[in-house]
């Protein structure tokens, strides 16, 4: 299934994509696409629905973040050896873990706001994992059973905030609009091998990233198991798993985003995103419960 959320920011409704590419409303069946919807029981109930009987939604509607009410947004850094090399950093012996603020979450095609004092705004196409049930001290062998599905994530980054203002990466990762996710949450039954998905990213029509999840150092099952040794994971939590080479920081000379630039990105079977960079004019208003 391809589950999604549509409508104005903060007032998104649940939906599902049909076989013809139409958005169908799930409002009569579930209240939202969030942790409460991602249990095995509810997903099985949705699998049994006759999607063709559901109301078709206007195709021009805004697509929101594919998961709402997110508790944790965890990221894995330097998870591709060639990206670590272009960043001038050693290949990690264990996953590098940092977080993005949940207030960074935005829709897949929403504008990216360049923050005040930003001068090194960068891009990163990533495979994101959506947790489906409570996960604590899970083995790598059982970890995939705890995943509800996958989606595309652009791990937007401000490199001067990230790397030049102390040792904590979070400052350069959690600004408003720095976490576009979606367009869909694709349930795990549709993804035979999350460790073999092609991925790409373009800026203003030029390809900068062209990789595959098969070159990840730490695979999705290992990442979920690893994180669960240090914290419990809850339904609806997001884990973004790292990016292949080709980010702006790695260009020679480095190349960064400016207002007016357009980023297009996608992952095989998971859909595409497109964002325009705009200057910071006023603070973004977010409804805390919905993103």
ZIMO-V498654 format. One record per helix or strand of 3 or more residues. SS is the DSSP state (helix for helix, strand for strand). FROM is the first residue (numbers start at 1). TO is the last residue. If there is no record, write none. Layout:
BEGIN
SS|FROM|TO ; SS|FROM|TO
END
This chain:
BEGIN
strand|2|6 ; strand|13|17 ; strand|23|25 ; helix|40|47 ; helix|51|53 ; strand|73|77 ; helix|81|86 ; strand|96|99 ; helix|102|104 ; strand|112|114 ; strand|125|131 ; helix|140|146 ; strand|147|155 ; helix|159|163 ; helix|169|172 ; strand|179|181 ; strand|185|187 ; helix|188|190 ; strand|198|203 ; strand|206|212 ; helix|213|215 ; helix|220|228 ; strand|238|240 ; helix|248|250 ; strand|262|267 ; strand|271|279
END
